[in-house]
């Protein structure tokens, strides 16, 4: 029997997260926006994971897979 999982939608907006990530990704501010303070601090201290983590987060946001601290997916653009 296949198990279906329903993903809850976050109240945070994808467009805001995407813009923050594109323009200020090295600061981790998009992670702070979704209340992921720990990874936000890690990105800030490593300048965006030495630039390697920013494209990953951009992809996750664009494909609707980026989650907030509660595991809710950012689905709504506005």
C-alpha positions in Angstrom: 0.0 0.0 0.0 1.5 3.3 -1.1 1.8 6.0 1.6 0.8 9.5 0.5 2.3 12.5 2.2 0.7 15.9 2.3 3.0 18.8 2.6 1.8 21.8 4.5 2.3 25.2 3.0 4.3 27.8 4.8 3.1 31.3 5.3 6.4 32.6 4.0 6.6 33.6 0.4 8.8 32.0 -2.3 9.4 35.3 -4.1 10.7 37.0 -1.0 13.0 34.0 -0.2 14.2 33.9 -3.8 15.0 37.6 -4.0 16.8 37.5 -0.7 18.8 34.4 -1.8 19.8 35.9 -5.2 20.8 39.3 -3.9 22.0 38.6 -0.4 22.5 34.8 -0.3 26.0 35.0 1.0 24.6 36.5 4.2 22.1 33.6 4.7 19.3 36.1 5.1 16.9 33.9 3.2 17.4 31.3 5.9 16.8 33.8 8.6 13.6 34.7 6.8 12.2 31.1 7.1 13.4 31.0 10.8 16.3 28.6 10.1 18.7 30.6 12.3 21.3 27.9 12.7 21.9 27.5 9.0 21.6 31.2 8.5 24.5 31.8 10.9 26.5 29.1 9.1 25.9 30.7 5.8 26.8 34.1 7.2 30.1 32.8 8.7 31.1 31.0 5.5 29.9 33.6 3.0 27.1 31.5 1.6 28.9 28.2 2.1 31.8 29.5 0.1 29.3 30.3 -2.7 28.3 26.7 -3.2 25.1 26.7 -1.2 23.4 29.6 -2.8 22.7 27.9 -6.2 21.4 24.9 -4.3 18.9 27.1 -2.3 17.9 29.0 -5.4 17.1 25.6 -7.1 15.1 24.4 -4.1 13.1 27.7 -4.0 12.5 27.7 -7.8 11.3 24.1 -7.7 9.1 24.6 -4.7 11.1 22.3 -2.4 12.5 24.9 0.1 11.1 24.5 3.6 10.8 26.7 6.6 11.9 25.6 10.1 8.7 23.7 10.7 9.2 21.6 7.5 6.4 23.5 5.7 7.1 24.1 2.0 7.2 27.6 0.5 4.6 27.3 -2.2 3.0 30.7 -2.6 4.9 33.2 -4.7 3.0 36.2 -3.3 
